[in-house]
Amino acid sequence: MADVAAGKTGTRWRSRAGDRRSTRTLRLRTSVALLALTVLAVLLVPPLVRLDQQAVDLAAKLQAPTWAHPFGTDDVGRDLLLRCVYGLRVSLLVGVAAALTATVVGTAVGAAAGALGGWVDRGVMRVVDALSSVPHLLMGIFIVAMFRPGVWPVVASVALTHWLSTARIVRAEVLSLRARPHIDAAVSGGASRWRVTVRHLLPGVLPQAALAAVLMVPHAMWHESALSFLGLGLPTHTASLGNLVQEARGSLLAGHWWPTLFPGLFIIVPTLAVAGLAGAWRERINPRRRSELML
């Protein structure tokens, strides 16, 4: 009887593990499909849809979605599909540039703090804690307010407010690696601290740093959209997603839903796609987490 019960329990656990694997596979495939759809839209829509995204047609203003204008038109008759695609291009540029910059800065600071230790580690982490206590959006507004509206001030604003989490992650990973036997062997063999950091510690933290960079891209896009919505990000004539949502406020109050819905979807869909891919990546580089999910 005990063997039968154990067999049923094992079958139930395998069934649950199989269900979770199927769910993760479905989530991964959905994320890949959404990301592929986003990339294809950015690459293919402008050359296929031969319309000027800045062309004004007051006779066609605020038209609901039709075959001629699948996303409808805005308050001056511009095609919203093209405007959303070009806005996604700009927002992706800002997100990728800001994420890469923040990852480089955060990795350098976190690796230095973890590798040097002592008063350097304590001083750096106190600075990180102090900066983390200031809301990101408030600090970003302060940074962009010092420059003229443009892409690179927004990139600098997002990067300078988002390297803190990467520094914490990299520092924690470096401290974990320093306790490994091969690091002790390298130090005992006479390797300098610089050599240990470059040859052993940095390669060990690169997967976590890359994952942080990927997760930061949609976060940076949301940050840029918030700044542009407040009128402090990109110039108003630039078709960024934040500007599109900001321009659609009056239309929404008048009962026209499409100028707000579609730019919002262009912000949400890449976020969901990146989140799904990053979750699968996290499970791959962290076997303990993967084994916990299997239970």
Order of alpha helices (4+ residues) and beta strands (2+ residues): alpha-alpha-alpha-alpha-alpha-alpha-alpha-alpha-alpha-alpha-alpha-alpha
